[in-house]
Amino acid sequence: MFRSVARSAAGKHLLRRGYSTESVPDRKVAVLGAAGGIGQPLSLLMKLNPLVSRLALYDIANTPGVAADISHINSRSEVTGYVGEEQLGQALEGCDVVIIPAGVPRKPGMTRDDLFNINAGIVKGLCSAIAKYCPNALVNMISNPVNSTVPIAAEVFKKAGTYDERKLFGVTTLDVVRAKTFYAGKAKVNVADVNVPVVGGHAGITILPLFSQATPTANLPEDEIKALTKRTQDGGTEVVEAKAGKGSATLSMAYAGAIFADACLKGLNGVPDVVECSFVQSTVTELPFFASKVRLGKSGVEEVLGLGPLSEYEKQGLESLKPELKASIEKGINFANKS
């Protein structure tokens, strides 16, 4: 049943966008960290995406098994597993999109900042390889803390002479997914019809959902808006605590990562008006990186969109998040330039 539903939905989507399955361009996607808690379900979801023709799964261990398992699914893409640093180049060569969920997950009592030293080193190494083997690929950064790992990636690419700000994205889609879900529950509206932009960064108070711009409009009282904002900001912690030390938000993050990668592929394929929120190089504020709506196209970011009208509560939230986000960005830049 799932297969028929998934195929039917995919087919309707392609017809809506003016594609036949024969006319969809070949696209290679790599998942770096494919054997992990996010990587495995993300790899599964990318295997189901009809826009992917080749799927490269890379990790430091266990990837051949994951690749073998996923490769048996009767969808378009050919799946290959790569394991260990010596096979990283093969995984990356010819990639159109590289998704990076690699790193260690959060555990109870651990903040995103606690993850920094481990994940920053992993990201730095992977981005050096991307610069060498697929410098023109769109890079979707999931590894936390995104507020720092995206600036790290930018510095690595600058040093390599391959940096293109249009092709580097911090994946903040899970914040949008949560905001939509939580808003729909409070507003008593169909979640499929809901849209909520989320701006700022991807940790704690740097996450700023703009519920004043949410559609359909519901005119929720301010105390409920504040509670929704807080829950969206603390969504990761909610899952970590619910799993009681057994993991973090892996499944919902995989879903969000697949949604954003799909948007990137649509943009590359020339689908018009593809707009998603993402943490990118930006002049929307005085900060060098900021999450807001971006229009995606054949070169990656076509346009970074402005914030739009903000409520007084959102204006206060914007000013409150800036110092923390600024510090996280600088921390990433300083790490990348240490050696």
RODO-2510 file (C-alpha; in nm, 4 decimals, decimal comma):
residues 339
     n   res          X          Y          Z
     1     m     0,0000     0,0000     0,0000
     2     f     0,2799     0,2409     0,0901
     3     r     0,4444     0,1727    -0,2456
     4     s     0,1284     0,2476    -0,4430
     5     v     0,0563     0,5612    -0,2420
     6     a     0,4145     0,6856    -0,2751
     7     r     0,4255     0,6154    -0,6476
     8     s     0,0850     0,7709    -0,7057
     9     a     0,1846     1,0861    -0,5166
    10     a     0,5169     1,1066    -0,6969
    11     g     0,3509     1,0541    -1,0335
    12     k     0,0889     1,3223    -0,9729
    13     h     0,3623     1,5590    -0,8573
    14     l     0,5700     1,5027    -1,1720
    15     l     0,2686     1,5526    -1,3952
    16     r     0,1816     1,8743    -1,2117
    17     r     0,5338     1,9989    -1,2722
    18     g     0,5238     1,9124    -1,6399
    19     y     0,7596     1,6141    -1,6230
    20     s     0,7306     1,2664    -1,7586
    21     t     0,9529     1,0149    -1,5842
    22     e     1,1502     0,9789    -1,9084
    23     s     1,2343     1,3516    -1,9233
    24     v     1,3683     1,3908    -1,5685
    25     p     1,7434     1,4662    -1,5840
    26     d     1,9954     1,2266    -1,4331
    27     r     2,0950     1,3469    -1,0861
    28     k     2,3485     1,1975    -0,8467
    29     v     2,2922     1,2525    -0,4754
    30     a     2,5345     1,1557    -0,1991
    31     v     2,4454     1,1065     0,1667
    32     l     2,7519     1,1441     0,3917
    33     g     2,6825     0,9673     0,7205
    34     a     2,4393     0,7270     0,5548
    35     a     2,4677     0,4511     0,8173
    36     g     2,3695     0,6748     1,1093
    37     g     2,0422     0,7478     1,2845
    38     i     1,9467     1,0243     1,0415
    39     g     2,1404     0,8836     0,7474
    40     q     1,9551     0,5531     0,7159
    41     p     1,5970     0,6877     0,6987
    42     l     1,7189     0,9818     0,4890
    43     s     1,8811     0,7401     0,2437
    44     l     1,5566     0,5427     0,2269
    45     l     1,3571     0,8575     0,1495
    46     m     1,6039     0,9675    -0,1175
    47     k     1,5789     0,6202    -0,2763
    48     l     1,2039     0,6811    -0,3084
    49     n     1,2565     1,0181    -0,4806
    50     p     1,2013     0,9807    -0,8580
    51     l     1,4303     1,2781    -0,9285
    52     v     1,7361     1,0800    -0,8091
    53     s     1,9065     0,8544    -1,0655
    54     r     2,2203     0,7622    -0,8660
    55     l     2,2372     0,7461    -0,4870
    56     a     2,5804     0,7272    -0,3211
    57     l     2,5792     0,6250     0,0451
    58     y     2,8965     0,6999     0,2433
    59     d     2,9997     0,6415     0,6040
    60     i     3,3031     0,5288     0,8016
    61     a     3,1406     0,1888     0,8672
    62     n     2,8369    -0,0283     0,7870
    63     t     2,7476     0,1410     0,4576
    64     p     2,7629    -0,1699     0,2354
    65     g     2,4817    -0,3288     0,4348
    66     v     2,2653    -0,0168     0,4298
    67     a     2,3238     0,0202     0,0553
    68     a     2,2426    -0,3450    -0,0140
    69     d     1,9195    -0,3199     0,1838
    70     i     1,8021     0,0017     0,0188
    71     s     1,9116    -0,1090    -0,3294
    72     h     1,6435    -0,3809    -0,3313
    73     i     1,3688    -0,1159    -0,3391
    74     n     1,2164    -0,0999    -0,6880
    75     s     1,2524     0,2707    -0,7542
    76     r     1,4531     0,4611    -1,0140
    77     s     1,7910     0,5235    -0,8532
    78     e     2,0937     0,2959    -0,8551
    79     v     2,2446     0,2674    -0,5068
    80     t     2,6136     0,2257    -0,4239
    81     g     2,7680     0,2052    -0,0777
    82     y     3,1091     0,3501     0,0057
    83     v     3,2956     0,2940     0,3307
    84     g     3,6041     0,4634     0,4719
    85     e     3,7985     0,7726     0,3748
    86     e     3,9680     0,6018     0,0817
    87     q     3,6288     0,5638    -0,0929
    88     l     3,4974     0,9130    -0,0175
    89     g     3,6177     1,0556    -0,3490
    90     q     3,4323     0,7878    -0,5460
    91     a     3,1153     0,8627    -0,3525
    92     l     3,1401     1,2344    -0,4337
    93     e     3,2498     1,2350    -0,7968
    94     g     2,9772     1,3674    -1,0255
    95     c     2,7384     1,4654    -0,7458
    96     d     2,4691     1,7255    -0,8019
    97     v     2,3585     1,7340    -0,4354
    98     v     2,5532     1,6302    -0,1249
    99     i     2,3590     1,5861     0,1996
   100     i     2,5630     1,5806     0,5216
   101     p     2,3966     1,4270     0,8294
   102     a     2,7338     1,2925     0,9522
   103     g     2,8317     1,3407     1,3159
   104     v     2,7311     1,2402     1,6656
   105     p     2,3742     1,2939     1,7905
   106     r     2,2713     1,4906     2,0940
   107     k     2,2254     1,3051     2,4208
   108     p     2,0284     1,4100     2,7327
   109     g     2,1820     1,7166     2,8929
   110     m     2,3906     1,7868     2,5824
   111     t     2,3443     2,1187     2,4050
   112     r     2,4173     2,1726     2,0379
   113     d     2,7271     2,3556     2,1538
   114     d     2,8546     2,0392     2,3225
   115     l     2,8542     1,8746     1,9816
   116     f     3,0772     2,1396     1,8336
   117     n     3,4292     2,0039     1,8608
   118     i     3,3430     1,6558     1,7337
   119     n     3,1115     1,7512     1,4507
   120     a     3,3130     2,0538     1,3416
   121     g     3,6127     1,8324     1,2696
   122     i     3,3997     1,5825     1,0768
   123     v     3,2412     1,8570     0,8667
   124     k     3,5755     2,0194     0,7914
   125     g     3,7156     1,6931     0,6553
   126     l     3,4099     1,6129     0,4442
   127     c     3,3946     1,9634     0,2962
   128     s     3,7620     1,9440     0,1966
   129     a     3,6724     1,6326    -0,0037
   130     i     3,3671     1,8017    -0,1587
   131     a     3,5877     2,0919    -0,2712
   132     k     3,8181     1,8419    -0,4421
   133     y     3,5749     1,5936    -0,5988
   134     c     3,2449     1,7796    -0,6634
   135     p     3,3031     2,1542    -0,6175
   136     n     2,9848     2,2459    -0,8071
   137     a     2,7455     2,0334    -0,6009
   138     l     2,4735     2,1830    -0,3834
   139     v     2,5702     2,1099    -0,0218
   140     n     2,2898     2,0477     0,2291
   141     m     2,4328     2,0741     0,5806
   142     i     2,2417     1,8827     0,8493
   143     s     2,5307     1,8179     1,0916
   144     n     2,4855     2,0208     1,4072
   145     p     2,5455     2,2858     1,5215
   146     v     2,4305     2,4184     1,1813
   147     n     2,4853     2,7785     1,2979
   148     s     2,8577     2,6945     1,3068
   149     t     2,9008     2,4092     1,0582
   150     v     2,7746     2,6154     0,7634
   151     p     3,0342     2,8901     0,8275
   152     i     3,2993     2,6162     0,8660
   153     a     3,2035     2,4752     0,5266
   154     a     3,2157     2,8223     0,3708
   155     e     3,5680     2,8820     0,5032
   156     v     3,6887     2,5419     0,3797
   157     f     3,5506     2,6130     0,0326
   158     k     3,7028     2,9634     0,0318
   159     k     4,0460     2,8210     0,1119
   160     a     4,0037     2,5693    -0,1701
   161     g     3,8950     2,8421    -0,4127
   162     t     3,5600     2,6738    -0,4787
   163     y     3,3180     2,8736    -0,2624
   164     d     2,9886     2,9694    -0,4248
   165     e     2,7460     3,1124    -0,1712
   166     r     2,4538     3,0002    -0,3894
   167     k     2,5414     2,6340    -0,3343
   168     l     2,5740     2,6070     0,0456
   169     f     2,2666     2,5500     0,2622
   170     g     2,2045     2,4910     0,6292
   171     v     1,9009     2,2627     0,6473
   172     t     1,6552     2,4288     0,8860
   173     t     1,3515     2,2556     0,7375
   174     l     1,2797     2,0613     1,0567
   175     d     1,2063     2,3902     1,2330
   176     v     0,9518     2,4677     0,9602
   177     v     0,8029     2,1177     0,9790
   178     r     0,7614     2,1506     1,3566
   179     a     0,6175     2,5010     1,3344
   180     k     0,3600     2,3845     1,0784
   181     t     0,2623     2,0813     1,2865
   182     f     0,2329     2,2679     1,6164
   183     y     0,0463     2,5622     1,4573
   184     a    -0,2030     2,3341     1,2823
   185     g    -0,2799     2,1639     1,6142
   186     k    -0,3527     2,4921     1,7903
   187     a    -0,5326     2,6597     1,4997
   188     k    -0,7430     2,3492     1,4271
   189     v    -0,6601     2,3605     1,0555
   190     n    -0,5444     2,0967     0,8079
   191     v    -0,1663     2,0702     0,8491
   192     a    -0,1277     2,0063     0,4749
   193     d    -0,2552     2,3595     0,4085
   194     v    -0,0282     2,5304     0,6633
   195     n     0,2723     2,7456     0,5824
   196     v     0,4926     2,9066     0,8481
   197     p     0,8248     3,0752     0,7655
   198     v     1,1012     3,0173     1,0213
   199     v     1,3998     3,2513     1,0228
   200     g     1,7214     3,3127     1,2172
   201     g     1,9299     3,0059     1,2920
   202     h     1,8911     2,6425     1,3921
   203     a     1,9348     2,6236     1,7693
   204     g     1,7322     2,7405     2,0687
   205     i     1,6360     3,1071     2,0640
   206     t     1,7990     3,1588     1,7238
   207     i     1,4995     2,9705     1,5791
   208     l     1,2300     3,2325     1,5119
   209     p     0,9010     3,1055     1,3657
   210     l     0,7008     3,3900     1,2127
   211     f     0,3533     3,2855     1,3212
   212     s     0,2197     3,6318     1,2315
   213     q     0,2746     3,5282     0,8675
   214     a     0,1289     3,1787     0,9089
   215     t    -0,1418     3,0681     0,6701
   216     p    -0,4278     2,9949     0,7030
   217     t    -0,4579     3,2826     0,9505
   218     a    -0,6004     3,1902     1,2896
   219     n    -0,5575     3,5024     1,5076
   220     l    -0,4219     3,3041     1,8016
   221     p    -0,3754     3,4977     2,1279
   222     e    -0,0240     3,6137     2,2128
   223     d     0,0245     3,3659     2,4964
   224     e    -0,0413     3,0777     2,2568
   225     i     0,1966     3,2275     1,9978
   226     k     0,4666     3,2496     2,2654
   227     a     0,4044     2,8883     2,3693
   228     l     0,4191     2,7720     2,0063
   229     t     0,7436     2,9647     1,9553
   230     k     0,8984     2,8095     2,2642
   231     r     0,7904     2,4588     2,1630
   232     t     0,9344     2,5039     1,8133
   233     q     1,2636     2,6282     1,9605
   234     d     1,2784     2,3357     2,2043
   235     g     1,1531     2,0693     1,9626
   236     g     1,4858     1,8865     1,9532
   237     t     1,5077     1,8750     2,3315
   238     e     1,1500     1,7450     2,3506
   239     v     1,2477     1,4430     2,1382
   240     v     1,5809     1,3832     2,3167
   241     e     1,4016     1,3741     2,6524
   242     a     1,1189     1,1550     2,5209
   243     k     1,3732     0,9014     2,3922
   244     a     1,5332     0,8993     2,7380
   245     g     1,8930     0,8751     2,6272
   246     k     1,8237     0,6400     2,3371
   247     g     1,8562     0,8974     2,0567
   248     s     1,7585     1,2322     1,9160
   249     a     1,5281     1,3627     1,6419
   250     t     1,6457     1,1263     1,3686
   251     l     1,3261     1,0326     1,1857
   252     s     1,1688     1,3782     1,1627
   253     m     1,5104     1,5207     1,0667
   254     a     1,5442     1,2636     0,7894
   255     y     1,2005     1,3634     0,6603
   256     a     1,2906     1,7323     0,6708
   257     g     1,6251     1,6664     0,5017
   258     a     1,4512     1,4751     0,2232
   259     i     1,2001     1,7567     0,1741
   260     f     1,4790     2,0126     0,1361
   261     a     1,6897     1,7931    -0,0936
   262     d     1,3835     1,7401    -0,3119
   263     a     1,3407     2,1189    -0,3349
   264     c     1,7066     2,1544    -0,4402
   265     l     1,6611     1,8911    -0,7110
   266     k     1,3477     2,0622    -0,8403
   267     g     1,5385     2,3915    -0,8562
   268     l     1,8260     2,2288    -1,0457
   269     n     1,5751     2,0805    -1,2900
   270     g     1,4237     2,4210    -1,3642
   271     v     1,0971     2,3902    -1,1734
   272     p     0,9784     2,7495    -1,1156
   273     d     0,8967     2,9151    -0,7823
   274     v     1,0606     2,6631    -0,5488
   275     v     1,0853     2,8444    -0,2153
   276     e     1,2103     2,6985     0,1143
   277     c     1,3620     2,8390     0,4320
   278     s     1,7354     2,7770     0,4712
   279     f     2,0411     2,9063     0,6588
   280     v     2,2513     3,0727     0,3883
   281     q     2,4929     3,3577     0,3244
   282     s     2,2691     3,6578     0,3551
   283     t     2,2359     4,0361     0,3649
   284     v     1,8860     4,0216     0,5174
   285     t     2,0411     4,1286     0,8506
   286     e     2,3878     4,2489     0,9477
   287     l     2,4892     3,8861     1,0137
   288     p     2,6807     3,7056     0,7360
   289     f     2,4570     3,3960     0,7543
   290     f     2,0865     3,3886     0,8306
   291     a     1,7898     3,1597     0,7719
   292     s     1,5025     3,2991     0,5690
   293     k     1,3005     3,2060     0,2643
   294     v     1,5149     3,1436    -0,0445
   295     r     1,4123     3,0862    -0,4034
   296     l     1,5927     2,7852    -0,5502
   297     g     1,6997     2,7465    -0,9117
   298     k     1,9479     2,5903    -1,1520
   299     s     2,2494     2,7383    -0,9692
   300     g     2,1187     2,6878    -0,6154
   301     v     2,0040     3,0068    -0,4454
   302     e     1,8406     3,2351    -0,6999
   303     e     1,7198     3,4893    -0,4460
   304     v     1,7347     3,5356    -0,0702
   305     l     1,3963     3,6751     0,0277
   306     g     1,3362     3,9346     0,2968
   307     l     1,1686     3,8795     0,6321
   308     g     0,8411     4,0530     0,5535
   309     p     0,6328     4,2303     0,8195
   310     l     0,7037     4,1198     1,1771
   311     s     0,4907     4,1465     1,4895
   312     e     0,6346     4,3299     1,7895
   313     y     0,6996     3,9944     1,9586
   314     e     0,8893     3,8729     1,6514
   315     k     1,0881     4,1959     1,6289
   316     q     1,1990     4,1442     1,9897
   317     g     1,2841     3,7822     1,9131
   318     l     1,4905     3,8891     1,6134
   319     e     1,7004     4,1294     1,8209
   320     s     1,7366     3,8727     2,1006
   321     l     1,8693     3,5984     1,8727
   322     k     2,1331     3,8070     1,6959
   323     p     2,4093     3,8007     1,9631
   324     e     2,3886     3,4214     2,0066
   325     l     2,3765     3,3583     1,6325
   326     k     2,6665     3,5975     1,5738
   327     a     2,8767     3,4124     1,8326
   328     s     2,7983     3,0730     1,6766
   329     i     2,8910     3,1957     1,3287
   330     e     3,2181     3,3431     1,4553
   331     k     3,2951     3,0223     1,6430
   332     g     3,2648     2,8274     1,3199
   333     i     3,4804     3,0699     1,1240
   334     n     3,7471     3,0698     1,3940
   335     f     3,7515     2,6883     1,4044
   336     a     3,7925     2,6637     1,0284
   337     n     4,0807     2,9116     1,0287
   338     k     4,2717     2,7571     1,3211
   339     s     4,4785     2,5364     1,0952
***
